[in-house]
């Protein structure tokens, strides 16, 4: 089931990226970094090959380089995503040939392009994959430096987008650079949201039942410590646990069912490292 869920998410990420490229990025010449940006620039200078064909050629070369640095799982998923994106882009270009902006509003289409590309890329990174190309370089930088993946994408893509100023002029060049910055922040925001978990502190007269439920039903760990109430001066047990958002909902419903007077504090946790998590 977990592998099927991962497969569905990877394909969703591929579809979002492909739609963003064909319908919004290419028609406006947004060279917002990556292999797509390189392909758009090359296509503009020498339109012998389509953007989809150029993406496939460049991605194959970068995938070969990635074999030397990335893990096998990441490389395998990236290879699948890369080939599928190139094929989907090629298909959409043939099926829906678009030569100009859909809406005529460049700012609107920049935001739509970045929303689709950023969300799609973040989903792929979340599944230990990437859209290929310069994202492979960004992932390697992320592994070596431990910078947020959005920052490494920003560094790599910003370098490429600078060339858009010389190829397409100041207006499109600056739009492309703006798109790169927005994409970097969006990727980090989406990944942080996908990784978000809950830390929960619980004070209840049913602490033993709650502990058993967390350990055996939710299969999460618990830490129990004693605390003294400021008003009553009585000693109570406090349960501390960390789990996913879905599990937190289940726990809250269970506690509400067995102890309506239970006290809970729920905090968002952006990163967790250890057994059962990353």
Buried (B, 14 or more C-beta within 10 A) or exposed (E): EEEEEBEEBBBBBBBBBBBBBBBBBBBBBBBBBBBBBBBBBBBBEEEEBBBBBBBBEBBBEBBEEBEEBBEEEBBEBBBBBBBBBBBBBBEBBEEEEEEEBEEEEBEEBBBBBBBBBBBBBBBBBBBBBBBBBBBBBBBBBBBEEEBBBBBBBBBBBBEBBBBBBEBBEEEBBEBBBBBBBBBBBBBBBBBBEEBBBBBBBBBBEBBEBBBEBBEEEBEBBBEEEEEEEEEEEEEBBBBBBBBBEEBBEBBBEBBEEEBEEBEBEEEEBEEBEEEEBE
